[in-house]
Amino acid sequence: MSDSPVLWSLDERGVATVTLNRPEVNNAYDAGLIQGLLTAMDELGKQPQLRVAVLKGHGKHFQVGADLKWINGVRMQSPAANEAASQATFEAVQRLNRLPIPTVALVQGGCFGGGTGVIAACDIVIAADNAVFSITEVRWGLTAAIIIPQLCDAIGVRQVRRYALTGERFSAQEARRIGLVHEVVPLDELEAAGAKVVEQLLANAPGALTETKAQAMESSFGGMGVDDATYARLVRMHAAKRQSAEAKEGLASFAEKRAADWRHGR
């Protein structure tokens, strides 16, 4: 397999497979993975035969959120550089959210932080029974600002107010109960379950699928229902929090493998 952080292919049916490919760090995202995802969507957007996109993670885990070493490096740069990093992350998730074709995510192992935002931005999510989820940002003194709208769409404000505040881990079955995933299958059946859904999608009219998705998005909080000014504010909040004293302490606690000390202000 190539060492590119994001791989993509398109078969003769018009089904794209997009694979997050940093298994050595459990597909944690950094600037390279974000740009790779944007590039994949650019290239796929040029393919007139594109019908469906399947999103996967290479290795034991789907996607475990941000690469905290990268985040800490960005934190020490200028405010403008931090806003640029948050803007790129937002663009990747929101463009995935607004793709005019059906998207299917196949989730195994860990799906943490930004990974939960990624799957909330997909139309259909199938999880293996070994999948584990968490909206982790608060553990590191960060916020999930730019994925909160997608999460509110997927699981509702009430569940976000629990899981984004506690940062606790929850199982695939709990993710299904609250609406983050649609189906849970044994790990060795994940690919087959995804293939079955893809076949169902391909049996439907492409134009009708696009229009139906657009109509659903028009009434969604995290799709087209949040205006550009609000998203710009969320990007600024996301970037500013990364440069806070809390983020400095949270990221230091991760690097030093210790509990964070939150007693010294924000």
C-alpha positions, 0 to 999 in steps of 0.5 A: 500500500502507498505511503500517501496519507489518504488513498482513493480509487474508483471502480467501474460502477462509480464507487470510490473508496477513500482510505485514511492511511496513517496506520502507524499513528492509528490514522490520527490527522495532521496537515498531510492527512487533511490535505490528502482528504481535500485532494481526494475529494477534488480529484473524485469531483472531476469523475463524471461517473462517481456514484458513491463514496466509501470511507475507511481507515487502514489498520486496527483503527478507523481514526483516532482524532488529531495527532496531538504532537502535530497539534502542539506544534501548531499551537506554538505558531501564530494565531493566523497559522492556528486559524489556517489549521482549523479552517483546513480541518473544517473544510475537510469535514464540511466538504465531506458533509456536503458531497452531492453523492451518498457516503458510507463510512466503515468503522473499526477500532477507535473512532475518537475526536475528529473521527466522530465528526467525520462519521457524523458528516457521512450519510451511512455509518456501519461499525464493527462490534469492536469499535469504540467512540469518544469525543475527546477534545476536552481531555486535552484542553481543546474544544470540538467546535468545528464538528459540533454542528455535525454531531448535533445533527447525528446524535442530538444536542442532549447526547452531545451535552453528555459525550462532548463534556465527559469525553468518555468512551462508549461502545458500538452498540451505544453509538447505534443507540444514540444515532452515531452509527446505523448498524453494528456487525462483527468485524469480519463482516464489516466489508460485506455489510458495506458492500450490501449498502453500496449495492442498495444505493447503486440500485437507485436513481443518481439524480434522485439520490442527489436531490434527496440528500440536498433536501435533507441537508436543507433542514439540518443544523450541521449541513446547510442550516449553519451560515458561513458567519457562524462557521467562521466564528467556530473556526476562530474559537477552535483555533483560539482554544488551541493556544490557551493555557488549558490546551498547553497543559492538556497537551503536556499531560498527553506528552508526559503520560500524566493526569492534567492539572487544571488548577491554574486557570485558563 
